[in-house]
Amino acid sequence: MFTGIIEAFGTLEKITREGSNVHFDLQSSIGSELKVDQSLAHDGVCLTVVDVNGSQYRVTAIDETLSKTNLAHWAVGKKVNLERCMPANGRFDGHIVQGHVDQVGVVKSITDQDGSWVFVIAYSDHQGNVTVEKGSITINGTSLTCFNSKPGEFTVAIIPYTYEHTNFHQLKVGDSVNLEFDIVGKYIQRITKGYSS
């Protein structure tokens, strides 16, 4: 389980295909602290560390992960938001994040507000995911509060610290982002609407 508070960046150094799987080799300041079989969120996607070599490490994404996230579009040199699992005695500074991406959204607009940035994110509302005003959303693994919630669209405001210490400063209009909707909202949606056929 994660909280959506980003710890560090990982820089993607190598991408290797093996059958339907893709291996990602990254370098990070927390790389030497990782261990094999550890869960680590990469832009909000929970991946298992399969190899560690100093500050470099490897994770593997299966076809299911590649089809549900933006990982298939990653390129060497990309900066990735990283978060290790929350320790049992840790604080919930963000919200409950599973590291299971629900769908990919698209950056619709970015407005520089002279001290903060406002991002409008669009997504397909045909999958039944919803946001609520002042509710939680995870974008590329970052826990945020959404507003101007409407079907298929919501807005988030990014403070300078978050802008600098996550990969929001690299995002451009049209970029795809990983979205994990609030777990409580997903359960309520499922209870009230059931499974769609």
C-alpha positions as CSV (number, residue, x, y, z in Angstrom):
1,M,0.0,0.0,0.0
2,F,1.2,3.5,-0.8
3,T,0.1,7.0,0.1
4,G,0.9,9.0,-3.0
5,I,3.8,11.0,-1.5
6,I,6.6,10.8,-3.9
7,E,10.1,10.0,-2.4
8,A,12.4,10.3,-5.3
9,F,12.9,10.2,-9.1
10,G,14.0,7.2,-11.1
11,T,15.7,7.9,-14.5
12,L,14.9,5.3,-17.1
13,E,18.2,4.0,-18.5
14,K,17.3,0.9,-20.6
15,I,14.2,-0.8,-21.9
16,T,14.4,-4.5,-22.9
17,R,11.6,-6.6,-24.4
18,E,11.3,-10.3,-23.6
19,G,8.3,-11.9,-25.1
20,S,5.3,-10.0,-24.0
21,N,7.1,-8.5,-21.0
22,V,9.2,-5.4,-20.8
23,H,12.1,-4.9,-18.4
24,F,12.8,-1.3,-17.2
25,D,16.3,-0.5,-15.8
26,L,16.3,2.7,-13.8
27,Q,18.8,4.7,-11.7
28,S,17.8,6.4,-8.5
29,S,19.1,8.0,-5.3
30,I,17.2,5.3,-3.4
31,G,18.3,2.5,-5.7
32,S,20.9,1.2,-3.3
33,E,18.3,1.0,-0.5
34,L,16.0,-1.3,-2.6
35,K,16.0,-5.1,-2.4
36,V,14.8,-7.8,-4.8
37,D,11.1,-8.7,-4.4
38,Q,10.2,-5.2,-3.0
39,S,7.1,-3.4,-4.3
40,L,7.8,0.1,-5.7
41,A,5.4,2.5,-7.3
42,H,6.6,4.0,-10.6
43,D,4.3,6.9,-11.7
44,G,1.7,5.1,-9.6
45,V,2.2,1.6,-11.0
46,C,3.2,-1.0,-8.4
47,L,6.1,-3.0,-9.9
48,T,8.4,-5.6,-8.3
49,V,12.1,-5.0,-8.1
50,V,13.8,-8.0,-9.7
51,D,17.4,-6.9,-9.7
52,V,19.6,-4.3,-7.8
53,N,23.1,-3.2,-8.7
54,G,24.2,-0.2,-6.7
55,S,21.9,2.8,-7.5
56,Q,20.5,0.9,-10.5
57,Y,17.7,-1.6,-10.4
58,R,15.3,-3.4,-12.7
59,V,11.5,-3.9,-12.7
60,T,9.4,-5.9,-15.2
61,A,6.0,-5.0,-16.6
62,I,3.7,-7.7,-18.0
63,D,1.3,-7.2,-20.9
64,E,-1.7,-6.5,-18.6
65,T,0.2,-3.6,-17.0
66,L,1.4,-2.3,-20.3
67,S,-2.1,-2.3,-21.7
68,K,-3.7,-0.4,-18.7
69,T,-1.0,2.2,-18.1
70,N,1.2,4.6,-20.0
71,L,4.3,2.5,-19.5
72,A,4.3,1.3,-23.1
73,H,5.1,4.9,-24.1
74,W,8.0,5.3,-21.8
75,A,11.4,6.3,-23.3
76,V,15.0,6.2,-22.1
77,G,15.7,9.3,-20.2
78,K,12.2,9.7,-18.7
79,K,12.0,10.8,-15.1
80,V,9.6,8.6,-13.1
81,N,8.0,9.3,-9.8
82,L,9.0,6.7,-7.1
83,E,7.4,5.7,-3.8
84,R,8.2,2.7,-1.6
85,C,5.4,1.0,0.3
86,M,4.3,2.7,3.4
87,P,5.8,1.2,6.6
88,A,3.4,-0.2,9.2
89,N,4.3,2.7,11.6
90,G,4.2,5.4,8.9
91,R,2.0,8.4,8.6
92,F,-0.8,8.8,6.0
93,D,0.3,12.1,4.5
94,G,-1.6,11.4,1.3
95,H,-4.4,8.9,0.9
96,I,-4.8,5.1,0.4
97,V,-3.1,4.3,-2.9
98,Q,-2.9,0.7,-4.1
99,G,-0.5,1.2,-7.0
100,H,-3.1,-0.3,-9.4
101,V,-3.8,2.1,-12.2
102,D,-7.5,2.3,-13.2
103,Q,-7.0,4.1,-16.6
104,V,-4.9,6.5,-18.5
105,G,-5.9,10.2,-18.7
106,V,-4.6,13.0,-20.9
107,V,-3.4,16.5,-19.9
108,K,-6.0,18.8,-21.4
109,S,-4.5,22.1,-20.3
110,I,-1.8,23.6,-18.0
111,T,-2.1,27.1,-16.6
112,D,0.8,28.9,-14.9
113,Q,-0.7,31.0,-12.1
114,D,2.4,32.8,-11.0
115,G,3.3,30.5,-8.1
116,S,1.2,27.4,-8.8
117,W,0.0,25.5,-11.8
118,V,-3.5,24.3,-12.7
119,F,-3.8,21.1,-14.7
120,V,-7.0,19.9,-16.3
121,I,-7.1,16.2,-16.9
122,A,-9.5,14.5,-19.2
123,Y,-10.3,10.8,-19.2
124,S,-12.9,8.4,-20.6
125,D,-15.9,8.2,-18.3
126,H,-17.2,5.0,-20.0
127,Q,-15.2,2.9,-17.5
128,G,-17.3,4.1,-14.6
129,N,-14.6,5.9,-12.8
130,V,-15.6,9.2,-11.1
131,T,-14.0,12.0,-9.1
132,V,-15.8,14.0,-6.4
133,E,-15.3,17.7,-5.6
134,K,-12.3,18.0,-3.1
135,G,-11.8,14.2,-3.3
136,S,-8.6,12.4,-3.7
137,I,-7.0,11.3,-7.0
138,T,-3.6,9.8,-7.9
139,I,-1.9,11.1,-11.0
140,N,1.4,9.4,-11.9
141,G,1.5,8.2,-8.3
142,T,1.0,11.6,-6.8
143,S,-1.8,12.1,-4.2
144,L,-3.8,15.2,-5.1
145,T,-7.1,16.9,-4.4
146,C,-9.4,17.4,-7.4
147,F,-11.9,20.1,-8.1
148,N,-14.1,21.2,-10.9
149,S,-15.1,17.5,-11.1
150,K,-17.3,16.6,-14.0
151,P,-17.8,13.4,-16.1
152,G,-14.6,12.7,-17.9
153,E,-12.7,15.7,-16.5
154,F,-11.2,17.2,-13.3
155,T,-8.7,19.8,-12.3
156,V,-5.8,19.8,-9.8
157,A,-3.6,22.6,-8.5
158,I,0.1,22.0,-8.1
159,I,2.2,23.9,-5.6
160,P,5.9,24.7,-6.4
161,Y,7.3,21.9,-4.1
162,T,5.2,19.3,-5.8
163,Y,5.9,20.7,-9.3
164,E,9.7,20.5,-8.6
165,H,9.8,17.2,-6.7
166,T,7.5,15.2,-9.1
167,N,7.5,14.8,-12.8
168,F,4.7,17.4,-13.2
169,H,7.3,19.9,-14.4
170,Q,7.9,17.7,-17.4
171,L,4.3,17.2,-18.4
172,K,2.9,18.9,-21.5
173,V,-0.6,19.3,-23.0
174,G,-1.5,16.0,-24.7
175,D,0.7,13.8,-22.4
176,S,-0.8,10.7,-21.0
177,V,-0.9,10.2,-17.2
178,N,-1.7,7.2,-15.0
179,L,-4.8,7.6,-12.9
180,E,-5.8,5.7,-9.8
181,F,-9.2,6.8,-8.5
182,D,-10.0,6.9,-4.8
183,I,-10.6,3.4,-3.5
184,V,-13.5,4.4,-1.3
185,G,-15.2,6.1,-4.3
186,K,-14.6,2.9,-6.4
187,Y,-16.3,0.7,-3.7
188,I,-19.3,3.0,-3.4
189,Q,-19.6,3.2,-7.2
190,R,-19.5,-0.6,-7.4
191,I,-22.1,-1.1,-4.6
192,T,-24.5,1.4,-6.1
193,K,-24.1,0.6,-9.8
194,G,-22.9,-3.0,-9.8
195,Y,-20.8,-4.5,-12.5
196,S,-21.3,-3.3,-16.1
197,S,-21.7,-6.0,-18.6
